[in-house]
Amino acid sequence: MKNKLLSILKWIFTLALIFYAFNKAGLFNKTGQDKFFLMLKDVKIIFVILSILILFILNLSSSIKWYMLLKSRAISIKLWRVYAFYNIGRFFNLILPTSLGGDVVRIYQLGKYTGKNHTAAASVIVERFTGMLTLMVVAAVAVILNFRLFNQAWLSIALLCGIALMAILAWLIFDENSIQIFKKIFGSKIKILNKIFIKIDKIRKPIFEFKNDKKAMLWAIINSLIFQFLAVVNVWLSALAFGNELTFLSLLIAVPVILFIMNIPFSIGGIGLMEFAYVFTLPLFGASASLALSTVLLIRAKSILDSIFGGIFYLVLNKQKASINEIKNTRMDTDI
């Protein structure tokens, strides 16, 4: 019953966010509609193409970060395969209800390939955590330095909650004694939890190895900062397709806040929240709501295209596995 109520509330919230974005862009009146469709009609194709190409660089940046974490643990794997697994994860993010679904698929693919499931899980957790930590810090700095611009109670509360959550996650993930506390409290009372704690400990061991490798962690943070910069370039090129109302410098401040808002888990699959984040934030820097909505719709379309690319990787790699299995079976039949 609680899950059903939560789902209904999320749907209401999602629809409300979509209504807010469309209403602010003026899509419910003739003047706003004319302005919006004129902007779409005058789209600059060269910037659309460039904004699509930057997606491959964004994914490569994240793949290199993941690859370097794996190399620090002496995992033998080619960069192209890490890139493929990363894109496959993005594909499953599109078709599964939560963004964590793609991470689970990444862990499964990497674990199956390397035979090291716990290290695979640890690498994805560390890759994700360092990315979120970097985003949280950059977004917080952007809001603090421009507090008059972002003077919204809900945003300040969300940031404080996000910082608190990251602190708790850091303690749970990287503190060796954190799980022991839960073991003492719940382990003796709920026996089934002991099995779960054992599995968690097996994943935490390689996580501690990552934590103790200062060079690997430093490069992970640097790669996360590079990703943040490329994300700004992505939004800038997408916005330029519809007009030059935004400067690159203003987007250095706006984009981290947009990405933070998009990670607030209050809508179904991020639908509505992404549109709200752009339509709320970009007009603060002088852009029209029409340009903001046009930009986010282009970025959403690119995300779908990007995810489909991951689906192609999935089909190709699994077809290769099927072919290899057929060859092995043929050899076995010949030997017999």
Residue pairs with C-beta under 8 A, 6 or more apart in sequence:
10 266
10 267
10 268
11 268
13 266
13 267
13 272
14 267
14 268
14 271
14 272
14 273
15 272
16 272
17 267
17 272
17 273
17 275
17 276
18 271
18 272
18 275
20 276
20 279
21 272
21 275
21 276
21 278
21 279
21 293
21 296
22 28
22 275
22 293
24 279
24 283
24 289
24 293
25 32
25 36
25 279
25 289
25 290
25 292
25 293
26 32
26 33
26 35
26 36
26 289
26 290
27 33
27 36
27 293
32 290
35 288
35 290
36 290
36 293
36 294
39 242
39 243
39 290
39 291
39 294
40 242
40 294
42 242
43 241
43 242
43 294
44 240
44 241
44 242
45 241
47 237
47 238
47 240
47 241
48 238
48 241
48 298
50 237
51 234
51 237
51 238
51 241
51 298
51 299
51 302
52 302
52 305
54 230
54 233
54 234
54 237
55 234
55 302
55 305
55 306
57 230
58 227
58 230
58 231
58 234
59 83
59 86
59 87
59 90
59 306
60 83
61 223
61 226
61 227
61 230
62 86
62 127
62 131
62 223
62 227
63 79
63 82
63 83
63 86
64 79
64 223
65 127
65 130
65 131
65 219
65 220
65 223
65 224
65 227
66 82
66 86
66 123
66 124
66 127
67 77
67 79
67 82
68 216
68 219
68 220
68 223
69 123
69 126
69 127
69 210
69 216
69 220
70 77
70 82
70 110
70 119
70 123
72 210
72 213
72 215
72 216
73 119
73 123
73 206
73 209
73 210
75 114
75 116
75 119
75 123
76 114
77 110
77 113
77 114
81 113
82 110
84 313
84 317
85 106
85 109
85 110
85 113
86 106
86 310
87 306
87 309
87 310
87 313
88 102
88 105
88 106
88 109
88 310
88 311
88 313
88 314
88 317
89 102
89 103
89 105
89 106
89 109
89 310
90 102
90 306
90 307
90 310
91 102
91 307
91 308
91 309
91 310
91 311
91 313
91 314
92 101
92 102
92 104
92 105
92 310
93 99
93 101
93 102
93 307
94 303
94 304
94 307
94 308
95 101
95 307
96 102
96 105
97 268
97 269
98 269
99 270
103 124
103 128
106 120
106 124
107 117
107 120
107 121
107 124
109 317
110 120
110 123
110 124
111 117
111 120
111 121
114 120
118 202
118 203
118 205
118 206
119 206
121 203
122 203
122 204
122 205
122 206
122 207
122 209
122 210
123 206
123 210
125 173
125 203
125 207
126 207
126 210
126 211
126 217
126 220
127 220
129 169
129 170
129 173
130 217
130 220
130 221
130 224
131 224
131 227
132 166
132 263
133 166
133 170
133 221
133 224
134 221
134 224
134 225
134 227
134 228
135 224
135 228
135 256
135 259
135 260
135 263
136 159
136 162
136 163
136 166
136 260
138 225
138 228
138 256
139 159
139 256
139 257
139 259
139 260
140 159
140 163
142 150
142 253
142 254
142 256
142 257
143 150
143 155
143 156
143 159
143 257
145 253
146 253
149 284
150 156
150 257
150 284
155 257
155 261
158 260
158 261
158 264
159 260
162 260
162 263
171 178
172 178
172 179
173 204
173 207
174 207
174 208
174 211
176 204
176 208
179 197
179 200
179 201
179 204
182 193
182 197
183 194
183 197
186 193
187 193
187 194
187 197
210 216
210 217
211 217
228 255
228 256
228 259
231 255
231 259
232 248
232 251
232 252
232 255
234 299
235 251
235 254
235 255
235 258
235 295
235 299
236 246
236 248
236 251
238 295
238 298
238 299
238 302
239 245
239 246
239 251
239 282
239 287
239 291
239 295
241 294
241 295
241 298
242 291
242 294
242 295
242 298
243 288
243 291
245 286
245 287
245 288
245 291
246 254
246 282
246 285
246 286
246 287
246 291
247 285
250 285
250 286
251 285
253 285
254 281
254 282
254 284
254 285
257 277
257 281
258 277
258 278
258 281
258 282
259 277
261 273
261 276
261 277
261 280
261 281
262 270
262 273
262 274
262 277
264 273
266 273
267 273
274 296
274 299
274 300
275 293
275 296
275 297
275 300
277 296
278 292
278 293
278 295
278 296
278 299
279 289
279 292
279 293
279 296
281 292
282 291
282 292
282 295
283 289
283 292
